Amino acid sequence: MAKTTSKETITTFKRIMKDLEEGRYKPCYLLMGEEPYYVDKITSFIAENALTEDEKAFNQMVIYGQDATVMQIADNARRYPVMASRQVIIVKEAQQLKGPDGLVSYLKAMNPSCVLVLCFMGKSADKRTEFWKTAQKYCEILESVPFRDYQMQEWITTYLKEKKTSIEPQAAALLADFLGTDLQRVVMELDKLFILIPEGTWAITTDMVENSVGINRDFSPFTMFKHLTDGNFAGVQPIVQYFSENDKKYPLVMIISLLYVHLSRILRYHALRMENPSLSQEGIGKLMGGNYYFFKEIIQASRFFTFRRTVRAMELLCFYDSKYKSSDRGEASDGELLMEMVCKMMA
């Protein structure tokens, strides 16, 4: 079975939300996956909107997988609502249910006046089981997969666009580098940004991001990487010093991870160029996908980070990541390890 992609996750999420917003509820929702953001969004919407406040007292139930049996869940789901058109049963941490195959008989003959929501948090249902095979036939399923680092700039831009707000490409890249791939954290910071930026703002700039989120553009991993690709050691040195002095905010493992993301993009660019020597830059850009502004940054970075230098730099990242986590690192501080690694990359 092909793995679910992040694009498929978003498409399924939007389709389910459209149905819910229009009042079309299915008898069972199986919400699962490593990325909890979309699972929580759907669950919260159902919990808040499927019933009126007066109806919830007798018709809405939240159960935790470790505290219930599949038999109890099925028995409750077969009940009829009390003075309401439906009842809602939300099973959180459903991955902790013992013997989920016990729900198969209920799924094959579900109570149409019950909305059963099964939330598998941090993982997906076992796709070898009878439960999964039956759920595919009778349930509305969302598998929420984790996003890749290189997808986050576009995700942030799209999220803000849906809120009728644009963002400068460099500001989006700065946020993506700083916030990582945890969608709940990203959304929390973006919503905070809406509160802190001037009222009536329709376009978010890099300055607004720096002032509101607390990111310093001059001392960010994004800026350090630009100096690296320019061969500008004088620009890299004070940033490394800043990271060393603020190692709780910028731990070495995070810097290594972000550098790995940047270098992976460049390596992919080189690989596509070698595989498609007759293809134009525009054609390579389409194969890579993403924002064109960001693609231009990759092209510029590739001039310093040739294929060989990129491979060597990624080997250094792996070496220093191992050294950072090792007890044999000696007395070297995180800042000293970072400086040593950067110097070797630029050599």
Secondary structure, DSSP 8 states (H G I E B T S, - for coil): -----HHHHHHHHHHHHHHHHTT---SEEEEEBS-HHHHHHHHHHHHHHSS-HHHHHHHEEEEEGGG--HHHHHHHHHS--SSSS-EEEEEETGGG-S-GGGGHHHHHT--TTEEEEEE--SB---TTSHHHHHHHHHSEEEE-----GGGHHHHHHHHHHHTT-EE-HHHHHHHHHHHTT-HHHHHHHHHHHHHHS-TT--EE-HHHHHHHH---GGGSHHHHHHHHHTT-HHHHHHHHHHHHHTTTTS-HHHHHHHHHHHHHHHHHHHHHHHH-TT--HHHHHHHH-S-HHHHHHHHHHHHHS-HHHHHHHHHHHHHHHHHHHSTT-TT--HHHHHHHHHHHHH-
